[in-house]
Amino acid sequence: MDTFRLEVSADGIALLTMDVPGEPVNTLRASFQDEFVAMAKRISDDSAIRALVIVSGKADNFIVGADVQMLAAAKSQTEATALSRGGQQAMAQLEELGKRKPTVAAIHGPALGGGFELALACTYRIATDSTKTQLGLPEVQLGLLPGAGGTQRLPALIGIAQALDLILAGKTVRASKARKLGLVDEVVPKAILIELARKRAAELASGALRPVRTRLSLKGGLPKMLRSMADAEVLQAVALEENPVGRRILFQQARKALRTKTRGHYPAPEKALEAVRIGIEKGAEEGYRAEADFFGELVVSEVSRRLVEIFFATTALKKDNGTDDSSVKALPVRKIGMLGAGLMGAGIAYVTADAGVPVRLKDKDDAGLGRGFKQIAGILDAKVKRRRLSRRERDDKLSLVTGTTDYSGMKTAEVIVEAVFEDLKLKQATVREVEREAPGAIFASNTSSIPIGQIAFGAVHPEKIVGMHFFSPVDKMPLLEIIRGPRTSAETVATTVALGKKMGKTVIVVNDGPGFYTSRVLAPYVNEATFILAEGAPVEEIDRALVDFGFPVGPLQLLDEVGIDVGAKVAHIMHAAFGDRMNPPPGFDKVVESGRLGRKAKKGFYLYVDVAGVKPVKEKLVDKSVYDLLPGGQKRTSIPASEIAERCVLQMVNEAALCLGEKVLRSPRDGDIGAVFGLGFPPFRGGPFRYADSLGASAVVERLRRYQDRFGARFASAPLLVEMAKSGAKFF
């Protein structure tokens, strides 16, 4: 079946429609190249065709990029490089065609990666003002770089600094921002996209329209990604991109910033930067050659393989209803009730309203409700400020949230989520209230550690009780952990999974147990960090070791962020459930008893205010007075960073294997996604199960055994790992 369809109108304007047969979105594949080349030649040779408009045959997307399955199937660097060169040749042919017969890209929906590169090769670009329209080169998110000419055409179009800001961070922008940057020439309503594109194509062909493009001024300094790297003198020099000195400074500072950010773990942004530099300094031909060579190298790299595996896993989860029976259907959810307007409750209310679902928000008094509404309005206002929302859209979303101090308006909610204090008796009492006031509703507990079976104890309808564990801050964290209790029905699970997806979350479903999956595997990881601290290691060395391993923050900084008291409470729950294996180090309770609760108390492992307790501290500094509460006092002893990282990470890997062996987890895939999206496990390592496979089960067991000899039972290997070590099996 044909992917490209050509229609020529009486005025000589051709409409080329791309519509990949049998697929919901358009992707670029090497197998399309011959058809595309033949179509371009036909257009070039047909004297009746004056100009060309390229559109998508899909309802709400232009072209979302190259087919990732095709890239994953590449068996060698040579094969992957050939894919890039093929894409470059196709875009070069389109660009050459445009010099004789103007080409207009009519963009509605995502134009990403290769799809945006195709648009860049056109003479003129028009995009719709729909929120569905996004443009960008996000390849670095898969450990790649743009491979069809993007590293060369984008800097030529909008300038080096602005192009680097998009390419190196893999950013996508909406149509209005794209117009400001010069990525597109016009932004119009969807209803007139094709009509106007035809008109502009005719005007370009006749010479009545000659695009005049000016680059966005850099008077205000560098783009966001680059701005933090340079001082005022550097900014002034870099603004002169035609100046060789300014260009050299720009590339030097960009490379420095990348290395600070990636710590050498992600090669794609640096390769992309180098491809841009080569094209600027040595000419486009050399730039295209470098782009293709780097693309081939990256496609077969271990980092890209891990990131692509995560991509496939999240894609599979989008089709998963969370049960073992794909025929189970989710109930429609037209309204939810939200109990608790605190940080978590207000955050959940926001993501629900943002998804277009009305929310009835309850708190104990008007003051609590007021704080919740203020938080929700603040998130929306920030989006308006960043021009992600219009003022009207902001008001429409806020109008979906109504407040109450009782259960009025809750009876019609299909799902009621609670985010009350983490106390079993309080949660059980809340279940009884909801069953009385809204007997038909699903009851979802946003608990991070209390078993759902215990919360549902004594409930009239335990089949309607489920866990919905959100992560803070709810509006930013992508994971939602659904917990299926012992008597939770498949219909309840499917309904909450569908609701979570509607909220834009990546959803995993786990079975019940203390800490479920994410809190359970996080507990020994953080616990081990506190043991290392008690042994005398400095706070900053512990955190640095784990950041160098690839975590976004270290375990002790993480404790400060979530609350040291919260961490201690979870630790006691884990200790009660799992015994000495989860026992915190002796004397650590003194830290909590001293009032050091972390950032919220402005007192933790790090300093948050000055000595007078007034001014915020901008630089991240350890509060060394915390050592007075710990064994060893102010005398600190360095422990090798490799040992610090290995001990903490092995604890997480081992606990993940225990969760899989005990069937808390449905699959290693879910365990990796939960750790990467919920806990910050380094994506380039793939997650605890992929990481264990990279080491080999026998190596993991041997390392655990050595630490068990030194530190005792908390390093005892999971039975599943021991079995796998004997058989040589892998998780994947």
C-alpha positions in Angstrom: 0.0 0.0 0.0 1.2 3.5 -0.8 2.3 5.9 2.0 2.2 9.0 -0.2 -0.8 10.3 -2.1 -0.5 13.1 -4.7 -3.3 15.3 -5.8 -2.8 18.2 -8.3 -5.3 21.0 -8.6 -6.1 23.1 -11.7 -3.9 26.0 -10.5 -0.8 23.7 -10.4 -0.6 23.4 -6.6 0.1 19.8 -5.6 -1.0 18.3 -2.3 1.2 15.4 -1.1 -0.4 13.5 1.8 1.6 11.2 4.0 -0.5 8.5 5.6 1.3 5.3 6.8 -1.2 2.5 6.2 -2.7 0.8 9.3 -0.8 3.0 11.8 -2.2 5.6 14.2 0.7 8.0 13.5 3.1 8.8 10.7 6.7 7.6 11.3 9.6 7.6 8.8 11.0 4.3 7.6 13.8 3.4 5.3 11.3 1.4 3.2 9.5 4.6 2.3 12.6 6.2 0.7 12.2 4.7 -2.8 8.5 5.7 -2.9 9.4 9.2 -1.6 12.2 9.7 -4.1 10.0 8.5 -7.0 7.2 10.9 -5.9 9.7 13.8 -5.7 11.0 13.0 -9.2 7.4 12.9 -10.5 6.7 16.3 -9.0 9.9 17.7 -10.4 9.3 16.4 -13.9 5.6 17.4 -14.1 5.5 20.8 -15.7 1.8 21.2 -14.6 3.0 21.3 -11.0 4.1 24.8 -9.8 4.4 24.2 -6.1 3.9 21.5 -3.4 2.1 21.4 -0.1 2.9 18.5 2.3 0.3 17.4 4.8 -0.5 14.5 7.1 -3.4 12.1 6.5 -3.6 11.5 10.2 -6.2 13.3 12.3 -3.9 14.9 14.9 -0.3 14.4 14.0 2.1 15.4 11.3 5.1 13.1 11.5 6.3 11.9 15.0 9.8 11.0 13.8 11.7 7.9 12.7 10.3 4.5 13.4 12.0 3.5 16.7 11.5 -0.2 15.9 13.5 0.3 12.7 16.3 1.9 14.7 16.3 -0.8 17.4 16.6 -3.4 14.7 19.9 -2.0 13.3 22.6 -4.6 14.0 25.7 -2.5 13.3 27.0 1.0 13.3 27.4 0.8 9.5 23.8 -0.2 9.1 22.6 2.7 11.4 24.9 5.2 9.6 23.3 4.1 6.3 19.9 4.9 7.7 21.0 8.4 8.6 22.5 9.0 5.1 19.4 7.7 3.5 17.3 10.2 5.5 19.8 13.0 4.7 19.6 12.2 0.9 15.8 12.2 1.0 15.7 15.6 2.7 18.3 17.0 0.4 16.2 16.0 -2.6 13.2 17.7 -1.0 15.3 20.8 -0.4 16.6 20.8 -4.0 13.0 20.4 -5.3 12.0 23.5 -3.3 14.5 25.6 -5.2 12.6 25.0 -8.4 9.1 24.4 -7.1 8.3 25.9 -3.7 7.4 23.4 -0.9 5.1 24.2 2.0 4.9 22.1 5.1 1.3 22.3 6.5 1.8 21.1 10.1 -0.9 20.0 12.5 0.0 17.9 15.5 3.5 16.7 16.5 6.3 17.4 14.0 9.1 15.7 15.8 12.6 14.4 15.0 12.6 13.3 11.4 9.2 14.8 10.9 10.5 18.2 11.9 13.6 17.7 9.8 11.3 17.1 6.8 9.6 20.4 7.5 13.0 22.1 7.8 13.8 21.0 4.3 10.7 22.8 2.9 10.7 26.3 1.6 7.9 27.5 4.0 6.3 26.2 7.1 2.8 26.8 8.5 1.6 25.3 11.8 -1.8 25.2 13.5 -2.4 27.0 16.8 -3.7 23.7 18.4 -2.1 22.6 21.7 -1.5 19.3 19.9 1.0 20.9 17.6 4.5 20.5 18.9 7.8 20.9 17.0 11.3 19.8 18.0 14.2 17.4 17.8 13.9 15.2 20.9 16.3 12.5 19.7 18.7 13.0 22.6 16.0 11.6 24.9 16.6 8.2 23.1 20.4 8.6 23.3 20.6 9.8 19.7 21.0 13.0 17.7 19.0 14.3 14.7 20.1 12.1 11.8 18.3 13.6 8.7 20.1 16.9 8.6 18.6 18.6 11.7 22.0 19.5 13.2 22.8 21.5 10.1 19.6 23.0 8.9 18.3 24.2 12.3 21.4 26.4 13.2 21.3 27.8 9.6 17.6 28.7 10.1 17.5 30.2 13.7 21.2 30.6 14.7 23.6 28.5 16.7 22.6 29.3 20.2 18.9 28.9 19.8 19.4 25.7 17.8 21.6 24.3 20.5 19.0 25.1 23.1 16.5 22.9 21.3 18.8 20.1 20.1 21.0 19.5 23.2 18.0 19.4 25.6 15.6 17.6 23.2 13.1 20.3 23.8 9.8 20.6 21.9 7.9 23.9 21.6 4.3 24.8 20.7 3.4 26.7 17.6 3.5 30.2 19.1 7.0 29.7 20.5 8.0 28.1 17.2 6.9 31.2 15.3 8.8 33.5 17.7 12.0 31.4 17.2 11.5 31.3 13.5 10.9 27.6 13.2 7.6 28.3 11.3 6.6 31.2 9.2 2.9 31.4 10.2 0.5 30.0 12.9 -3.1 29.6 11.9 -6.3 27.9 13.1 -6.6 24.3 11.9 -9.7 25.0 9.9 -7.8 27.1 7.4 -4.4 25.3 7.4 -4.7 23.6 4.0 -6.4 26.5 2.3 -3.8 29.0 3.5 -0.9 26.6 2.7 -2.2 26.3 -0.9 -2.4 30.1 -1.2 1.1 30.6 0.2 2.5 27.9 -2.2 0.9 29.8 -5.1 2.3 33.1 -3.9 5.8 31.6 -3.5 5.6 30.1 -7.0 4.6 33.4 -8.6 7.2 35.4 -6.6 4.5 37.4 -4.8 5.8 36.0 -1.5 9.4 36.2 -0.6 10.0 35.0 3.1 12.0 37.4 5.2 13.4 35.7 8.2 15.2 37.4 11.1 16.7 35.6 14.0 15.5 36.1 17.6 17.6 38.7 19.3 20.0 37.6 22.0 20.2 41.0 23.7 18.6 39.4 26.8 21.4 36.8 26.9 21.7 33.2 26.0 18.8 30.6 25.8 17.9 29.0 29.1 20.1 26.0 28.7 23.2 28.1 28.0 22.5 31.1 30.1 23.9 29.8 33.4 27.3 29.0 31.9 28.6 32.4 31.0 29.3 35.8 32.5 28.2 39.2 31.1 31.3 39.5 28.9 30.8 36.1 27.5 27.2 36.8 26.7 28.1 39.9 24.7 30.7 37.9 22.7 28.4 34.9 22.0 25.7 37.2 20.7 27.9 37.8 17.7 27.6 34.4 16.1 29.3 35.4 13.0 32.4 36.3 15.0 34.8 33.3 15.2 35.8 34.3 18.8 32.1 34.4 19.9 31.4 31.1 18.2 34.4 29.5 19.9 33.3 30.7 23.3 29.7 29.5 22.6 30.9 26.0 21.8 33.3 25.9 24.8 30.7 27.0 27.2 28.0 24.7 25.8 30.4 21.7 26.1 31.2 22.7 29.7 27.6 22.9 30.6 26.8 19.6 29.1 29.5 17.8 31.0 28.3 19.3 34.2 24.8 18.2 33.5 25.4 14.7 32.1 28.5 13.8 34.1 29.7 11.9 31.0 26.8 9.4 31.1 24.9 10.7 28.0 27.1 11.0 24.9 24.3 12.1 22.5 24.2 15.8 23.4 28.0 16.1 23.1 28.0 14.4 19.7 25.2 16.6 18.6 27.1 19.7 19.7 30.2 18.4 17.8 28.1 17.8 14.6 26.8 21.4 14.8 30.4 22.8 15.4 31.8 20.8 12.5 29.1 22.1 10.1 29.6 25.7 11.2 33.4 25.6 11.1 34.1 23.1 8.2 31.0 23.5 6.1 27.7 21.7 5.7 29.0 18.7 3.8 31.4 17.8 6.6 28.6 18.5 9.1 26.2 16.1 7.4 29.0 13.4 7.3 29.7 13.9 11.0 26.0 13.8 11.8 25.5 10.4 10.0 28.7 8.9 11.5 27.7 10.0 15.1 24.1 8.8 14.5 25.4 5.3 13.6 27.7 5.2 16.6 24.9 6.2 19.0 22.2 3.9 17.7 24.2 0.8 18.7 25.5 2.3 22.0 24.5 0.8 25.3 23.0 4.1 26.5 20.7 4.4 23.5 19.7 0.7 23.8 18.7 1.2 27.4 16.7 4.4 26.6 15.0 2.8 23.7 14.0 -0.2 25.9 12.4 2.3 28.3 10.6 3.9 25.4 9.2 0.5 24.3 8.3 -0.4 27.9 6.3 2.9 28.4 4.6 2.3 25.0 3.5 -1.2 26.1 2.2 0.2 29.4 0.0 2.6 27.5 -1.9 -0.4 26.1 -2.0 -2.3 29.5 -5.2 -2.2 31.5 -3.3 -3.3 34.6 -4.9 -6.7 34.9 -4.1 -10.2 33.5 -7.4 -10.0 31.5 -7.3 -7.6 28.5 -11.1 -7.9 28.2 -11.7 -6.1 31.5 -13.1 -2.6 30.8 -12.6 0.5 32.8 -15.7 2.3 34.2 -16.3 5.8 33.0 -15.0 8.5 35.4 -16.8 11.8 35.0 -15.9 13.2 38.4 -13.6 12.5 41.3 -13.7 13.4 45.0 -10.4 14.5 46.6 -10.1 14.2 50.4 -7.3 16.5 51.7 -6.2 19.8 50.1 -2.6 19.6 51.3 0.4 19.4 49.1 -0.5 16.0 47.7 -4.2 16.4 47.6 -4.0 19.8 45.8 -1.5 18.3 43.4 -3.8 15.4 42.5 -6.8 17.7 42.2 -4.7 19.8 39.7 -3.7 16.9 37.4 -7.3 15.7 37.4 -8.7 19.1 36.4 -5.9 19.5 33.9 -7.1 16.3 32.3 -10.6 17.8 32.0 -12.2 15.8 34.9 -14.2 17.8 37.5 -12.9 17.5 41.1 -14.7 18.0 44.4 -12.0 19.0 46.8 -12.6 18.5 50.6 -10.6 19.7 53.6 -11.4 20.0 57.3 -11.8 23.8 57.1 -12.0 26.8 54.8 -8.4 27.7 55.5 -7.2 24.3 54.3 -9.3 24.6 51.2 -7.9 28.1 50.6 -4.3 26.8 50.7 -5.2 24.0 48.3 -6.9 26.3 45.8 -3.9 28.7 46.0 -1.5 25.9 45.2 -3.7 24.8 42.2 -4.0 28.4 40.9 -0.2 28.8 41.3 0.5 25.9 39.0 -1.9 27.2 36.4 -0.6 30.7 36.7 3.0 29.5 36.1 1.7 27.8 32.9 0.1 31.0 31.8 3.4 32.9 32.5 5.3 30.4 30.4 2.5 30.7 27.7 1.6 27.0 28.0 -2.0 28.1 28.7 -4.1 31.1 27.8 -5.8 33.0 30.6 -9.1 31.6 29.5 -7.8 28.0 29.5 -6.5 28.6 33.0 -9.9 29.8 34.2 -11.6 26.9 32.5 -9.4 24.4 34.3 -9.7 26.1 37.7 -13.5 26.1 37.3 -13.4 22.3 37.3 -12.3 22.3 41.0 -14.9 23.0 43.6 -14.5 22.9 47.4 -16.3 21.6 50.4 -15.7 21.0 54.1 -18.1 18.1 54.2 -19.1 15.3 51.8 -21.7 17.4 49.8 -21.2 16.8 46.1 -19.3 13.6 46.6 -22.1 11.1 45.9 -21.8 11.5 42.2 -18.1 10.9 42.1 -17.1 7.6 40.6 -13.7 7.7 42.3 -12.7 9.2 45.6 -9.0 9.7 46.4 -7.8 10.2 49.9 -4.6 12.0 50.8 -5.0 12.3 54.6 -2.2 11.8 57.1 -0.3 8.5 56.8 -2.0 6.8 59.7 -3.8 3.4 59.4 -6.6 4.1 61.9 -7.4 7.5 60.2 -7.4 5.9 56.8 -9.8 3.1 58.0 -12.1 5.7 59.5 -12.0 7.6 56.1 -13.0 4.4 54.3 -16.1 4.1 56.6 -17.1 7.7 56.0 -16.8 7.3 52.2 -18.8 4.0 52.2 -21.5 5.8 54.1 -21.5 9.1 52.1 -20.7 7.8 48.6 -21.3 4.0 48.6 -20.9 3.5 44.9 -17.5 5.1 44.6 -14.1 3.5 44.2 -12.0 4.4 47.2 -8.3 5.1 46.3 -5.7 5.7 49.0 -2.7 7.8 48.2 -0.6 5.9 50.7 3.1 5.3 50.2 3.6 2.4 52.6 0.5 1.1 54.4 -0.9 -2.1 52.9 -4.2 -1.7 51.1 -5.5 -4.9 52.7 -5.1 -3.3 56.1 -6.8 -0.1 55.0 -9.7 -2.2 53.5 -10.0 -4.3 56.7 -13.7 -4.2 57.8 -14.8 -2.4 54.6 -18.3 -3.2 53.2 -16.9 -3.2 49.6 -13.1 -4.2 49.8 -13.3 -4.9 46.0 -13.6 -1.1 45.4 -10.6 -0.2 47.5 -7.3 0.4 45.7 -4.0 2.2 46.2 -3.1 5.2 44.0 0.4 6.2 45.0 1.3 9.5 43.5 4.8 11.1 43.7 5.6 14.6 44.8 5.4 17.1 43.2 2.4 15.5 41.5 2.3 17.9 38.6 5.9 17.1 37.7 6.5 13.5 38.6 5.4 11.1 35.8 4.8 7.9 37.7 1.6 6.5 39.3 1.8 3.3 41.3 -1.5 1.5 41.4 -1.7 -1.1 44.3 -4.1 -4.0 44.0 -5.3 -5.2 47.4 -6.1 -8.8 48.2 -9.8 -8.3 47.3 -9.5 -5.4 44.8 -11.5 -6.2 41.7 -10.1 -6.2 38.2 -12.6 -3.6 37.2 -11.4 -1.3 40.0 -7.8 -1.7 38.8 -8.7 -1.1 35.2 -10.7 2.0 36.1 -7.9 3.6 38.1 -5.3 2.7 35.5 -7.4 4.4 32.8 -7.9 7.4 35.1 -4.1 7.6 35.8 -3.3 7.5 32.0 -5.9 10.3 31.4 -4.0 12.4 34.0 -0.9 11.9 31.8 0.9 9.5 34.2 3.0 6.4 33.4 1.1 3.7 35.4 2.4 0.5 36.9 0.3 -1.9 38.8 1.7 -3.8 41.8 0.3 -6.2 44.3 -0.2 -5.4 48.0 2.4 -5.4 50.7 4.3 -3.0 53.0 5.8 -0.3 50.9 4.4 -1.9 47.8 7.3 -1.7 45.2 8.7 1.9 45.0 8.8 2.7 48.7 10.0 -0.8 49.5 13.0 -0.7 47.2 13.8 2.9 48.1 13.9 2.1 51.8 17.0 -0.1 51.8 18.8 2.2 49.3 18.3 5.2 51.7 18.9 3.1 54.7 22.3 2.0 53.4 23.2 5.6 52.9 22.4 6.3 56.6 24.6 3.3 57.6 27.5 4.7 55.6 26.8 8.1 57.2 26.9 6.5 60.6 30.2 4.8 59.7 31.7 8.3 59.3 31.4 9.2 55.7 30.6 12.9 55.0 27.2 13.8 53.7 28.4 15.4 50.5 30.6 12.4 49.6 27.7 10.0 49.9 25.4 12.2 47.8 28.1 12.9 45.2 28.8 9.1 44.8 25.2 8.4 43.9 24.8 11.5 41.6 28.0 10.4 39.8 26.4 7.0 39.4 23.5 8.7 37.7 20.8 9.6 40.2 19.4 13.2 40.0 20.0 13.8 43.7 21.8 11.9 46.4 19.9 9.8 49.0 20.5 12.3 51.9 19.4 15.3 49.9 16.4 13.2 48.9 15.7 12.6 52.6 15.8 16.3 53.2 13.3 16.9 50.4 10.7 14.3 51.4 11.2 14.9 55.1 13.6 13.1 57.4 10.6 12.3 59.7 8.7 10.8 56.8 11.7 8.7 55.9 12.0 7.5 59.5 8.3 6.6 59.7 8.6 4.5 56.5 11.8 2.9 57.9 10.0 1.8 61.0 7.1 0.4 58.9 9.6 -1.5 56.8 11.5 -2.7 59.9 8.3 -4.0 61.4 7.4 -5.8 58.2 10.8 -7.2 57.2 12.8 -7.5 60.4 16.5 -6.8 60.9 17.1 -6.6 57.2 15.5 -3.2 57.2 16.8 -2.1 60.6 18.0 1.6 60.6 21.5 2.3 62.0 21.6 2.7 65.8 21.2 6.3 67.0 19.7 7.7 63.8 16.4 8.5 65.6 18.3 11.4 67.3 18.4 13.3 64.0 14.5 13.3 63.9 14.2 14.0 67.6 16.4 17.1 67.3 13.8 18.6 64.9 15.8 18.1 61.8 13.0 17.3 59.4 14.6 18.5 56.2 13.8 21.4 53.9 10.3 21.9 55.3 11.8 22.7 58.7 14.7 24.6 57.1 16.9 22.2 59.0 18.3 18.8 57.8 21.5 17.5 56.4 21.9 20.6 54.3 21.7 24.3 55.2 18.6 26.2 54.1 18.9 29.5 56.0 21.9 31.5 57.3 23.2 31.3 60.9 20.6 33.8 62.0 17.9 31.6 60.6 16.6 34.3 58.4 18.0 34.5 54.9 17.8 31.6 52.5 21.1 29.9 51.6 21.5 29.7 47.8 24.5 27.5 47.6 24.0 23.8 48.6 26.1 23.4 51.8 26.1 20.6 54.3 25.0 21.6 57.8 27.9 20.1 59.7 26.3 20.4 63.0 24.3 17.3 62.1 27.5 15.3 62.8 27.2 16.0 66.5 24.1 13.7 66.5 25.8 10.8 64.8 28.4 8.2 65.7 31.9 9.6 65.2 30.8 13.2 65.7 32.7 15.8 63.6 35.4 13.4 62.7 34.5 12.1 59.2 36.2 9.3 57.3 36.2 9.0 53.5 34.8 5.8 52.1 35.6 5.0 48.4 32.8 6.5 46.1 32.6 3.2 44.2 31.8 1.3 47.4 29.2 3.9 48.5 27.4 3.7 45.2 27.6 0.0 45.0 26.3 -0.7 48.5 23.3 1.6 48.0 22.5 0.4 44.5 22.9 -3.3 45.3 20.4 -2.8 48.1 17.8 -1.5 45.6 18.6 -4.2 43.1 18.3 -6.9 45.7 15.0 -5.6 47.0 13.6 -5.3 43.5 14.5 -9.0 42.9 12.7 -9.9 46.2 9.6 -8.0 45.1 9.6 -9.9 41.8 10.1 -13.2 43.4 7.3 -12.5 45.9 5.1 -11.4 43.0 4.6 -7.9 44.3 5.8 -6.9 40.8 4.0 -8.2 37.7 7.2 -8.1 35.6 10.8 -6.8 35.5 9.6 -4.2 33.0 7.3 -2.6 35.6 10.1 -2.7 38.2 12.4 -0.8 35.9 9.8 1.7 34.9 8.8 2.3 38.5 12.4 2.9 39.6 13.3 5.1 36.7 10.2 7.3 36.6 9.4 7.2 40.3 12.8 7.1 42.1 15.2 8.6 39.6 17.2 5.4 38.9 19.5 6.3 36.1 17.7 5.9 32.8 20.9 5.1 30.9 21.3 2.1 33.1 17.8 0.9 32.2 16.5 0.3 35.8 17.5 -2.2 38.5 16.6 -5.3 36.5 18.4 -4.2 33.3 21.3 -3.1 35.4 21.4 -6.5 37.1 21.4 -8.2 33.7 24.4 -6.0 32.6 26.4 -7.2 35.6 25.1 -10.8 35.5 23.2 -12.5 38.4 26.3 -14.4 39.5 28.3 -11.1 39.8 25.4 -9.5 41.8 25.2 -12.4 44.2 29.0 -12.5 44.7 29.1 -8.8 45.5 26.2 -9.1 47.9 27.9 -12.1 49.6 31.1 -10.0 50.1 29.1 -7.2 51.8 27.1 -9.7 53.8 30.3 -11.1 55.2 31.2 -7.5 56.3 27.9 -6.1 57.4 25.5 -9.0 58.0 22.0 -10.1 57.0 20.9 -6.9 55.3 22.9 -7.9 52.3 21.5 -11.5 52.0 20.8 -12.2 48.4 17.2 -12.6 47.1 16.4 -16.3 46.5 15.5 -15.4 42.9 19.0 -13.9 42.3 20.6 -17.0 43.7 18.6 -19.3 41.4 19.5 -17.1 38.4 23.1 -17.1 39.3 23.1 -20.9 39.3 21.3 -21.2 35.9 22.8 -18.2 34.2 19.4 -16.8 33.6 18.6 -13.1 32.9 15.5 -10.9 33.7 15.2 -10.0 30.1 
